[in-house]
Amino acid sequence: MFSVGDKVHLKSGSPDMTVEAVDGDSVHCVWFSGMNPVRDTFKVASLSKKGGDNWDTPGGKILD
């Protein structure tokens, strides 16, 4: 499961995101586009923790 402050990525690929809140199977994330913060909500099943299984580099390349 995810916790506030975890660094995550979409399994399909995305910028680094930080978990702001978890609400059941929804995870509220924030990331930056340039200097602007962007927020969105994703399903738990669509995310992977950065540095966890399936990540081979700090850049977050997903291994299949």
C-alpha positions in Angstrom: 0.0 0.0 0.0 1.0 3.6 -0.4 1.7 6.2 2.4 1.8 10.0 2.4 5.3 11.1 1.2 6.0 8.0 -1.0 7.5 8.6 -4.4 5.5 6.9 -7.1 5.1 6.5 -10.9 2.3 5.3 -13.1 3.1 1.8 -14.2 2.7 2.9 -17.8 5.3 5.7 -17.2 5.0 9.2 -15.8 7.0 11.9 -14.0 8.1 11.3 -10.4 5.1 12.0 -8.2 4.7 12.3 -4.4 1.7 10.8 -2.5 -0.3 13.5 -0.7 -3.2 11.4 0.5 -4.7 7.9 0.3 -8.4 7.4 0.2 -9.4 3.8 -0.1 -8.2 2.6 -3.6 -7.5 6.2 -4.7 -4.1 7.9 -4.3 -3.8 11.7 -4.5 -0.5 12.7 -6.0 1.5 15.9 -6.7 4.3 16.5 -9.2 5.8 19.5 -11.0 5.6 20.6 -14.6 8.3 23.2 -14.7 7.7 25.4 -11.7 4.0 24.6 -11.5 2.6 21.9 -9.2 0.1 19.5 -10.7 -2.3 17.3 -8.7 -4.3 14.3 -9.7 -5.9 11.2 -8.3 -5.0 7.6 -9.4 -6.2 4.1 -8.6 -3.8 2.1 -6.4 -3.5 -0.6 -9.2 -2.1 2.0 -11.7 0.9 3.0 -9.5 4.2 1.6 -8.5 6.5 2.9 -5.7 9.7 4.5 -7.0 12.6 2.3 -6.0 10.4 -0.7 -5.5 10.0 -3.8 -7.7 10.0 -3.2 -11.5 12.3 -0.1 -11.3 15.8 -0.5 -12.6 17.1 3.1 -12.4 16.5 6.3 -10.4 15.0 7.7 -13.7 12.2 5.2 -13.2 12.4 3.0 -16.3 9.9 0.2 -15.9 11.0 -3.4 -16.5 8.6 -5.9 -18.0 
